[in-house]
């Protein structure tokens, strides 16, 4: 595919700019990249720290698939980011956390946001901690530089776009099954205990992989559940109440 980059020194949000370009009829593969963002957002409207030196990019994609399949894009992008991270570090070190975080040694190095644009189109936003990692966040965070990667944001962008082109091509020709298998290879180990946040509720259970459409499968004290909305988190479980997770049995 052909990527066309729109570059800015500073934007409020690359996602907002990409959405505006989509409404104006921008083509598939339109890329918005900024050195800095003044009000970037992550999942569920959370603020995303965006200092210069990190990668802040959004890509407009019009893949020509049914709207219901656009949720699969997050997995393709996560794998492309993981490919770029591995390339920057010179080893296969990136792990994936459902639904859209990229980790190195258990610490978050990149996040992904997918938003629908017009019908059949989506904006995928990627933030990679290249030179800096945020402080004061409620999860372990790291940067490529801290992990020994001697790269800059431009090099990571180019590697990401190359990897994204390949992952999207495979997805469109071979379907979601191969993406799912590749994601599972970088995800948690089957049976690992995980904590899941859905709204204000946090529960614990055992990871059972992904369903055929990418939904998270988890076994809790209520039985096996299929989760399509929420996020795996390291937040502590409530001390009491309905949010308490499953106790380990047998």
N, C-alpha and C positions, 0 to 999 in steps of 0.2 A: 504494500500500500504506500501511498505517498503522503508523508507528513509535511505540513506547512506550519512553520513556527511563527508566532507573534510574540515578540520579546519586549519586556517592560522593565524599567528599573524598579518601579514600585506599583502595586495594585492594592486595592482593598482586599480582593480575593480573586485568584485565578479562576475559581469556579464561577463566580458571578460574571466575569468577563467572557468565559467560554459559553455560558448560558446566553448572554447577549448576542454573541456571534452566531450561536445556533439559531436564535430567533430571526436573525438577519439572513439566514440561509447559508451559512458557512458549510463547507463540504466535510465529508468524512475525513478524519485525520488532521483536523485543525488543532494545533497545539498552542496553548497559552502558557508562557513561562515568565516568572518575575523573580528579580533578585530578592525582593522583600515583599511581604504582605502586611498590611496594617490591621486587618480584621479577618484573618483566615479562620475557617471552621473545619472541625472534624466531624465524626459521627455524632448524631443527636445534638447538633448545634454547639458542641464544645469548642472552645477556642483552641487554635493550633498555633504554637509559637513558630515564628517564621523569620529568623534572623538571616542576614546576608551570609552566604557561604554554604547554606543548605539548598536543597533542590525543592522548588515549589512549582508544580506543573499540573495542568489540566488538559485533557485530550477529549475532543468531541468525536464520538464514534457513531456511525450509521451502518451497522453491520447487516441490515436487511434480514433480520430474524424476527419471529413473533415477539411481541412485547414481553410475554411471559418468560422468554429465554434471556432477557437482558440481565437478569440477576446472575447469570453465569459469568458475565463479564468480570465481576469482582475476582473470581478465581483465576481467570486468565491474566489479569493485571497483577495479582499477588505473585503469581509464578514468574512473570516478567521482572517484577521488582526483585524477587529472590535471585533470579539469574544475574541481574545487574549487581546486586550486593556480592554474590559469589565472585563475579569477575573483578570487582574492586578489591576484594580481600585475597584473591588468588587461591581460594579453597571453597569447597562446598560447606558453608557454615550457616546459611540462612535457614531459619525455621519459620513455619506459618502458624498463626493462631486465628481461629475462627472468630468473626467472619473475614477480617481483612487487615490484620497486623503482620508485619514482618519483624522477626526477632533475630538477634545474634547472641548466643550464649544466654538465652532467656531474657534479654533486655530488648526493648522496642527500638528499632532503628528506622522504621518507616511505617506510615499509615496510609490507608487508601479509602477514598470516599467515592461512591457511585450514586449519581443522581440522574433521574430521567429528565430528558429535555423535551423535544417535540416527540410525537408518536414515532416509535421505532428508533429513537436516538437516545444516547446517554452521554453524560459527562463523567469521566473518571478522573478524579483528582489524586495526586500522589505527592506526599511529602516525605523526603528522605533526609535524615540527619547525617549530613556529610561532614561538616566541620564542627557542628555544635549539637549538643543534646540538651533538652529542657531540664531545668532544676525545679524542685518543689512539686513534681507531679506524683500521683499516687500509684506509680508503677515503675519498675526498673527501666531506664532509658540509656541509650548509648549512641555513639556516632561512628561513622566509618573511620574517621581519623583516630578515634579512641581505640578502635579495633585493629589499627595498623594499616588501614587503607590510605595510600598516598594518591588520592584522586581529588578532583574538584567537581563542582556541581555540573559543569558542562560535560565533562567526561561521563558522569553518571547518567545524565540525560540522554546522551547518544547511545550508551549501552542499553538503557531502558527502552528506547524506541526500537532499537534493533531486536531486542528480546520480545517486545510487545508485538511487533510485526509477525514474528515467527509463531508465538503462542496464539494469536488471533487466527492466523492462517490454518493452523492445525485444528483449532476449535471449529472453524467454519467448514472445513473439509471432513473432519473425522468425528465431530460431535463432542459432547461434554464428557463422555466416559474416560477419555485419555487425560483430559484436564483433571478430572476428579482423582484418577489414579496418581497423577503427578503431585497433586496437592496432598493426598493422603501420605505420600512418601516423605513429605516435609512437615507433616502435622504431628500432633501428640501421638504417643504410643497407645495402641488399643488397650482399654482398661484403665488408663490413667485417671486419677481423680481430678476433676475439674470443677471450677465454680462458675456459675452462669448467672449473669445479671439480666433480668427482664423488667424494665421500668425500675421501680424501687425495690423489687424483690431479688434476693440473692439466694440461690440454692446450690447444692453440691450433688454430684453424681459421678458416674463412670463413663468415660468417653467410649462410644461405640462406632465412631467413624462418621461418614457422611452418607446421606441417602442419595439416590440416583440423581436428584435435582440439586444437590448441594446443601440440603437442610442438615442441621446438626442432629446426630442421634446420641442420646444420653440416657443412661439407666439411673433412675432415682428410686427413692423409697415408694414412689407411686407407680413404678414400672418403667418400661422403655418409652421415652418421649421423643417426638420429632419436633425440632425447634427451628422456626424460620425467621424469628426476630429475637434479637437479644445479642449478648456478647459474652465471650469467655473473659473472666476478670480475675484479678488476684485480690479483690476486696474480701475482707473477713466476713464470715457468716454471721447472721444475727444470733444473739445469745438465746433467744426464745422466739416463739411464734411460728407462723406458717412458713416463714422463709428458711427455717432450719433445713439443712441438707441431710442427705442419707448418711446413716452410719455404715461403716464397712461391715459386711457380713461374710462369714465363711472365707 
